[in-house]
Amino acid sequence: MILNRGSFYDDLHFITSILRPIKESIIQLESRDSTLSDCFVHLIKLAATIY
């Protein structure tokens, strides 16, 4: 079964560590008072998370 494999949870943790910052960036950048510098800062944070 898939859930019994130890690598399943490792893969799940990896995916959530990538998707959570993306979700938070989207939420922050959808606000009306976000600026171009906010976009740049979030882009740098995403790059650091993925790298």
VEXMI-308572 format. One line per 10 residues: number of its first residue (from 1); their letters; for each residue x, y, z of C-alpha. Coordinates in steps of 0.05 Angstrom, whole numbers, plus 5000, padded with zeros to 4 digits. Layout:
VEXMI-308572
NUM) a) X Y Z  ...;
This chain:
VEXMI-308572
1) milnrgsfyd) 5000 5000 5000  5024 5070 4984  5016 5098 5055  5060 5044 5085  5121 5065 5045  5165 5112 5084  5182 5153 5023  5109 5173 5014  5111 5218 5075  5179 5245 5055;
11) dlhfitsilr) 5152 5263 4986  5090 5294 5018  5134 5337 5064  5176 5359 5004  5114 5379 4964  5083 5418 5021  5149 5454 5034  5146 5479 4962  5071 5493 4957  5062 5530 5023;
21) pikesiiqle) 5107 5589 5005  5074 5593 4937  5006 5596 4970  5029 5649 5019  5060 5691 4964  4997 5689 4923  4955 5711 4982  5002 5768 4998  5009 5792 4926  4933 5792 4915;
31) srdstlsdcf) 4925 5848 4966  4910 5917 4939  4971 5949 4973  5025 5902 4946  5080 5935 4907  5131 5913 4856  5183 5906 4911  5135 5858 4948  5132 5816 4884  5208 5816 4880;
41) vhliklaati) 5216 5796 4954  5167 5739 4946  5201 5716 4883  5268 5713 4920  5236 5674 4977  5206 5624 4928  5273 5615 4893  5307 5603 4960  5254 5552 4979  5258 5514 4914;
51) y) 5334 5516 4909;
